[in-house]
Amino acid sequence: MKILVTGGLGYIGSHTVVELQNEGFEVVAVDNLSNASIEVLDGIEAITGKKPLFGQLDLRDKAKVQELFKKHTDIAGVIHFAASKAVGESMEKPLLYYENNLGVLVYLLKELQKKENANFIFSSSCTVYGQADEMPITENAPVKPAESPYGNTKQVGEEIIRDTCRVTPNIKAIALRYFNPIGAHPTAKIGELPLGVPQNLVPFITQTAVGLREQLSVFGDDYPTPDGTCIRDYIHVVDLAKAHVKALQRLLKDENESNYEVFNLGTGKGSSVLEVIQSFERVSGKKLNYKIVDRRPGDVIQAFADTTKANTVLGWKAQSTLDEAMKSAWEWELQVEKNRSAKS
Ligand code: UD1
């Protein structure tokens, strides 16, 4: 069965392509390579023994989206990762985010409306909950006003899909609300490749440990949490990728209860920034250079998932521990460093 994966060479996209190929799906991956490297295809091949069909394509070009569906009339499902994801950048360039994250979504859904049967998986985010009033966060927690255009694209994206599914019964969709994806494939053949200075915690930690960054700034230790630092639900990217395959299979087997469903994807366990650092030090045997600085504007105090729905309805559960995820992130960073030195 042929599955279209947009953003298929990106961080979560590439890990999902691997899991899809491992399950026997034929993958068409498209990516505009704005935040991914073509070499990711080699990594996928090294792991699975097979390269997906690949097209370098910017989906903001509506005609290209139409062409893609004309070329592949037998697409059985779409997993849509292609999007911009930097919160800070979205504050500077809101229209880029609305065009890239919402314009493209509309073009894809228009193509799916033309099909007899369409199955669609959307990358959403726990950012839609803002600072939730209760922990752990269930899917029924209210969606809070977005703090950034990026966050808004995830909220509005979900609404666009919900409204489309309401009027188009031939489209079945699942929105997956990710908590904090970290780590890399255990083979260290694919992983996260942040452009420039990483904004997210784990790549900043590993780049500091490898000597690319001088010091990690821990944003605030005066939050109302046990050690004063923020709490998040860090989920291994391979676990996350497997959840996409489960969600897709649910739709393909017609097991969905309604044609638009939402699932949280997390581990259910919250970890503080200091606990993440300790985990890194444990698995790498290295001391991390860090200092406590002021809070980062826009950070919520804590966010971790109630995963009951994904566990029971989707039949999926995160398997990896924080230490395992941190170990894979570290091994990936060492591999990237090795490639970097080999090139220079
Ligand atoms: C961020 C986005 C979220 C997005 C996710 C995907 C915000 C408010 N949220 O999540 O919408 O879906 O990325 O990538 O930006 N930290 C440090 N020092 C650092 C970096 C981070 O102390 O150099 C802390 C943060 O304060 C936070 C935790 O580490 O407590 C995780 O931060 P990060 O990795 O940026 O993820 P989120 O902010 O949770």
Residues whose N, C-alpha, C, O or C-beta is under 5 A from the ligand:
A	BS01	UD1	K85 V87 S125 T127 Q199 N200 L201 V202 F204 S217 V218 F219 C230 R232 V273 R296 G298 D299
